[in-house]
Structures are given as structure tokens and as C-alpha cells.
Amino acid sequence: MAIPSSYSFTRYLAAKKSIDDRALNRHVWGSLGRTLANLPSATPPHVLEVGAGIGTMLERMLDWGLLAHAAYTGIDADAENIFEGYRRLPIWAERLGLRVSESQGLVCLQGEERQVAIELQAAEFFDFAARECGHRLWDVLVAHAFMDLMDIPRVLPPLFSLLKPGGLFYFTIVFDGATILQPEIDPAYDALVETLYHETMDRRSIADKPSGDSRTGRHLFGHLQTAGAELLDAGGSDWVVFAGSQGYPADEAYFLHYIIHTIHTELHGHPELANSRFANWIARRHAQVEEGSLVYIAYQLDFLGRVNKLQDAT
């Protein structure tokens, strides 16, 4: 594919689905399925996903058989993502042989052994949590590629306040400190770019509040313990993207161009990087995608746990 002249976040989310499919830790996924099946509830589980994007995790949970009878609520701060999620649902349902109907603002997917009620909302998480706390509780909380964008001590209390006692949390693709691009261009300069890129994650803020860090994965163990959560399982979920004999799978070349574009956007004009040299480095990385030679690896972790008592949102 040609190097994009503009970039779409919704296309990026769609493009990374095949990468996430490979990356997700199947042992942790299996633990989630077994634990979910043993939840002490007479009714179908209520699942809440925060930062739901365009609904790729919902599609995966349906496609991989995790949700057969359930009520799913997905929220995302970007209304465009929610619109795209609703657009994709009928396409995905048809692929799975499910009927689609609408009732009381819910999209219902039904088949011989499947019945899932789906609600998607454009909502900022903290606003949603403040509104729903004390009104609705969920059995399962999912946060996919979300936790490393948050200030963990600040976000865990309102997250856990939305879970019933004994409810499960499933936090996936949590970044943990390595962005690897191969082949090397200049080892020292490559390392400098990686270091400075990670520093932008460490300094990131939203509304003047801290927002994630470049080693969220390893730090999350301690934060969960401090929050009184019970960790049931954890494992690696690294992104590994490379071209085979037919090139990059699916739309993964676009994903790689987007990652390089993100690094460029975050570091453009950085005082420790000479502008012309950095521009050439970025151009070479894009060219490597076009050649099919770029390999991209990012270290990440998945977590499954339980919250055994009702949590205070503060």
C-alpha cells in the first residue's frame, strides 16, 4: 500500500484487530471463560467494556464463543467509534448467522444458542462512572488497550465501583515498556527515539491529570494489590507484526504506518532530535513497511481478576 497521506483512528482500530487476535494471551482468555461460566448468577452475565472503540472486543467475544447469553454495555469517549461499532454489528452478526433486532434502545443478536443484548454509548468514563455508580452494577468489566492510557490509582476505584461483589475484571493489551522496530537503522539513534517516545507516555495528561505510563503493565500488579483486588491470572500479550511471503496480513501495513505516524507526531520538534535526521528516520521506517521488511514488537500484558466486595468510587 502507498504511504497514507492522512490517517483514520477508526481504520487503525479495525486494522489492529488481527494483531490483537494473535497477541491476546489464550491462557488468560481460557481462565476468563472458565471463571465466567462459574459465576454464581441465575441470569445471563452483564458485561461492561470501557474504551470499547469500534467494538472489536465484542466481536471477538462473540466469534470466540465467550458470550452466548449476556447483556453487553460498551462505552467510548469518541462518538465516531460508537457510530462505527453500530455500523459493524449487522455485518458481524450476518457472518455468525445471527439475527439482528432492536428493542428499547438495545441491539439484540439471536441465534439457536446465542442471545446477546448490546448497548453502545458515547461517554467519557469518569462521567459514566459517576452517573451509574449506585444505580447499575456489572458482573464483568473489560478494558482492552485502555489501562495504559489511564492514571491507574485514580481510575481503579471508579472502575471497581461498577462491579458486583465477586465480579470479574479483564484488562488486556496493557503496554509494558518496549517498542521494538527492526531492522535497525542506527542502533544508538533507534534507542534514543524509543526512549523519548516512551517519555511522552510518562508525561501524558488529559485535562491536566496524569494519564498512563510506559510501564503500566508491570506497575499494575502493585496497583491491583493496593486496591484489594484478587488477581486470578496474567500473561504476556505482545504485538508481533511482520510480513510473510504474501506481505503483511489483512490491513496490518496500515497499522504499521499509523504507529510510525504516531511516533512522528509525538516527537516532531523534540529538542533532542535533529529535525532533518528524525524526518529521514521516519521516512525510512515508512519505506520499510512498503518493502515488507519492518518488524514491530510491543511488550504487553493481560490480567484477569476478581473484586470480592463492593468498592467505593473514591
C-alpha positions in Angstrom: 0.0 0.0 0.0 1.1 3.6 -0.5 2.1 5.6 2.5 -1.1 7.3 3.7 -1.5 11.0 3.2 -3.9 11.1 6.1 -4.9 8.8 9.0 -8.1 7.5 10.4 -8.3 6.2 14.0 -11.3 4.0 13.3 -9.3 2.3 10.5 -6.4 1.9 12.8 -8.7 0.2 15.4 -10.0 -2.1 12.7 -6.5 -2.8 11.3 -5.1 -3.9 14.7 -7.9 -6.4 15.3 -5.9 -9.3 13.6 -2.8 -8.2 15.6 -4.8 -8.3 18.9 -6.2 -11.7 17.9 -2.7 -13.1 17.8 -1.5 -11.2 20.8 -4.2 -11.9 23.4 -3.0 -14.4 26.0 -5.0 -17.5 25.3 -4.3 -19.0 28.8 -5.7 -15.9 30.4 -8.6 -15.9 27.9 -9.3 -19.6 28.9 -9.3 -18.7 32.6 -11.8 -15.9 31.9 -14.1 -18.3 30.1 -14.0 -20.9 32.9 -14.4 -18.4 35.6 -17.3 -16.7 33.8 -19.1 -20.0 33.4 -18.9 -20.5 37.2 -20.3 -17.1 38.2 -23.0 -17.6 40.8 -25.8 -15.9 38.9 -29.2 -17.2 37.7 -29.3 -14.6 35.0 -27.1 -14.0 31.9 -23.9 -12.1 32.9 -23.9 -8.3 32.4 -20.6 -7.2 30.8 -19.3 -3.7 30.7 -16.5 -2.7 28.4 -14.8 0.7 28.8 -12.9 2.2 25.9 -14.8 -0.1 23.6 -13.6 1.6 20.5 -15.4 0.2 17.4 -16.5 -3.0 19.1 -13.7 -5.3 18.1 -13.5 -7.0 21.5 -17.3 -7.6 21.5 -16.9 -9.1 18.0 -14.1 -11.3 19.4 -16.1 -12.4 22.4 -19.0 -13.4 20.1 -16.7 -15.1 17.5 -14.6 -17.0 20.0 -17.7 -18.2 21.9 -17.2 -16.3 25.2 -20.6 -14.7 25.2 -23.6 -16.9 24.4 -26.3 -15.4 26.7 -25.3 -12.0 28.0 -26.1 -8.3 28.2 -23.3 -6.1 27.0 -22.7 -2.4 27.5 -19.8 -0.7 25.7 -18.8 2.9 26.2 -16.2 5.0 24.4 -15.5 8.7 24.6 -15.4 9.1 20.8 -18.8 9.2 19.2 -17.3 8.3 15.9 -16.1 5.0 17.3 -19.6 4.2 18.7 -21.2 5.0 15.3 -18.7 2.7 13.6 -19.4 0.0 16.2 -23.1 0.1 15.4 -22.4 0.0 11.7 -20.2 -3.1 12.0 -22.7 -5.1 14.2 -25.1 -6.3 11.5 -22.1 -7.2 9.3 -20.6 -9.3 12.1 -24.0 -10.8 13.1 -24.6 -12.0 9.5 -21.1 -13.6 9.4 -22.0 -15.5 12.6 -25.5 -16.4 11.3 -27.3 -14.3 14.0 -30.5 -12.4 13.6 -30.4 -8.7 14.5 -33.3 -6.8 16.1 -33.7 -3.6 18.1 -35.8 -3.1 21.2 -35.8 -0.3 23.8 -32.5 1.1 22.5 -30.7 -2.2 22.5 -29.4 -4.2 19.6 -30.3 -7.9 20.1 -28.3 -10.7 18.4 -30.1 -14.0 18.4 -29.3 -17.5 17.1 -30.2 -21.1 18.1 -27.7 -21.0 21.0 -27.0 -17.3 21.3 -28.8 -14.3 22.7 -26.9 -11.1 23.4 -28.4 -7.7 24.1 -26.0 -4.9 23.2 -25.9 -1.2 24.2 -23.2 1.1 22.9 -22.8 4.6 24.4 -20.6 7.6 23.6 -19.5 8.5 27.1 -16.3 9.7 28.9 -15.5 7.0 31.5 -15.4 9.2 34.6 -18.7 10.8 33.7 -20.3 7.4 33.1 -19.0 6.0 36.4 -20.3 9.0 38.3 -23.7 8.6 36.7 -24.0 4.9 37.1 -22.4 4.4 40.5 -25.2 3.2 42.9 -27.6 2.5 40.0 -26.2 -0.3 37.9 -23.6 -3.0 38.6 -22.0 -5.4 36.2 -20.7 -9.0 36.5 -17.7 -8.5 34.2 -15.6 -5.4 33.4 -13.5 -5.4 30.3 -10.8 -2.8 29.4 -9.0 -3.6 26.2 -5.9 -1.5 25.3 -7.2 1.1 27.8 -5.4 0.8 31.1 -2.1 2.2 29.9 -3.9 5.4 28.9 -5.2 5.9 32.4 -3.8 7.1 35.8 -4.2 3.7 37.5 -4.6 4.8 41.1 -7.3 7.3 40.0 -9.2 5.0 37.7 -9.3 1.7 39.6 -11.8 2.9 42.4 -14.5 4.1 39.9 -13.9 1.0 37.7 -14.3 -1.4 40.5 -17.3 0.5 41.9 -19.2 -0.6 38.8 -18.7 -4.3 39.6 -20.9 -6.6 41.7 -19.1 -8.2 44.7 -17.3 -11.2 43.2 -17.3 -9.5 39.8 -14.5 -10.1 37.3 -12.2 -7.7 35.6 -10.3 -8.4 32.3 -7.6 -5.9 31.4 -5.8 -6.7 28.1 -3.0 -5.3 25.9 -1.5 -3.3 28.8 1.7 -1.7 27.4 4.8 -2.6 29.4 7.9 -0.7 28.3 9.3 -1.9 24.9 8.7 -0.6 21.4 10.9 -2.6 19.0 11.4 -1.7 15.3 13.6 -3.9 13.2 15.8 -3.9 11.2 18.0 -1.3 12.9 18.8 1.9 11.1 21.3 3.3 13.7 21.2 1.3 17.0 22.0 4.4 19.2 19.6 6.6 17.4 16.9 4.0 17.4 17.3 3.6 21.1 17.1 7.3 21.6 13.8 7.5 19.6 12.3 4.7 21.7 13.4 6.3 25.0 12.0 9.7 24.0 8.8 8.1 22.7 8.2 6.3 26.0 8.9 9.5 27.9 5.9 11.1 26.0 3.8 8.3 27.6 5.2 9.1 31.0 4.4 12.8 30.7 0.9 12.3 29.0 -2.0 14.1 30.7 -5.7 14.5 30.0 -7.5 17.6 31.4 -4.2 18.4 33.3 -4.3 15.0 35.1 -1.7 12.2 34.6 -2.7 9.6 32.0 -0.8 6.3 31.9 2.8 5.5 31.8 5.2 3.4 29.6 5.5 0.6 32.2 1.8 0.3 33.2 1.8 -3.5 32.8 4.4 -4.2 35.5 3.1 -1.4 37.8 -0.5 -2.8 37.5 0.3 -5.8 39.8 1.0 -3.5 42.7 -1.9 -1.2 42.0 -4.3 -4.1 41.9 -3.0 -5.4 45.3 -3.3 -1.9 46.8 -6.9 -1.7 45.5 -7.8 -5.0 47.2 -8.4 -6.9 44.0 -7.7 -10.6 43.7 -5.5 -11.5 40.7 -6.6 -14.8 39.1 -4.3 -14.9 36.1 -1.9 -12.8 34.0 0.3 -13.3 31.0 2.1 -11.7 28.1 0.2 -10.4 25.1 2.9 -8.9 22.9 2.2 -7.4 19.5 4.4 -9.0 16.8 3.9 -7.8 13.3 5.9 -8.9 10.3 5.4 -9.6 6.6 5.2 -13.2 5.2 5.6 -14.3 1.7 2.4 -12.5 0.7 3.2 -9.4 2.6 1.6 -8.1 5.8 -1.7 -9.9 6.7 -5.1 -8.1 6.4 -4.6 -4.3 6.9 -1.6 -4.6 9.1 0.6 -2.4 6.8 -1.7 0.4 7.6 -1.4 -0.3 11.3 2.4 0.0 11.0 2.2 3.2 9.1 -0.1 4.5 11.8 2.4 3.6 14.6 5.2 5.3 12.8 3.0 8.4 12.2 2.2 8.4 15.9 5.9 8.3 16.9 6.5 11.2 14.4 3.6 13.2 15.8 4.7 12.7 19.4 8.3 13.6 18.8 8.2 16.1 16.0 10.3 19.2 17.1 11.8 17.4 20.1 14.9 19.3 21.2 17.0 16.1 21.4 16.2 15.1 17.9 17.6 16.9 14.9 14.6 17.6 12.7 16.2 16.6 9.4 17.7 13.4 10.8 14.4 12.4 12.5 12.4 13.2 9.3 14.8 10.9 7.4 14.4 8.2 10.1 10.6 8.3 9.9 10.7 8.2 6.1 13.0 5.2 6.2 10.6 3.4 8.6 7.7 4.0 6.3 9.8 2.8 3.4 10.5 -0.4 5.3 6.8 -1.0 5.6 6.4 -0.6 1.8 9.3 -3.0 1.3 7.7 -5.5 3.7 10.9 -5.6 5.8 9.7 -3.8 9.0 9.2 -5.9 12.1 7.3 -4.3 15.0 7.1 -5.7 18.5 5.5 -4.2 21.6 5.6 -5.7 25.1 2.2 -6.0 26.8 0.3 -7.9 29.5 -3.2 -9.3 30.1 -4.8 -9.5 33.5 -7.8 -11.4 35.0 -9.1 -10.8 38.5 -11.9 -10.6 40.9 -13.3 -7.8 43.2 -14.8 -9.6 46.2 -16.6 -6.6 47.8 -18.5 -3.6 46.6 -15.9 -0.8 46.1 -16.2 2.9 46.9 -15.8 5.0 43.8 -13.4 7.4 45.6 
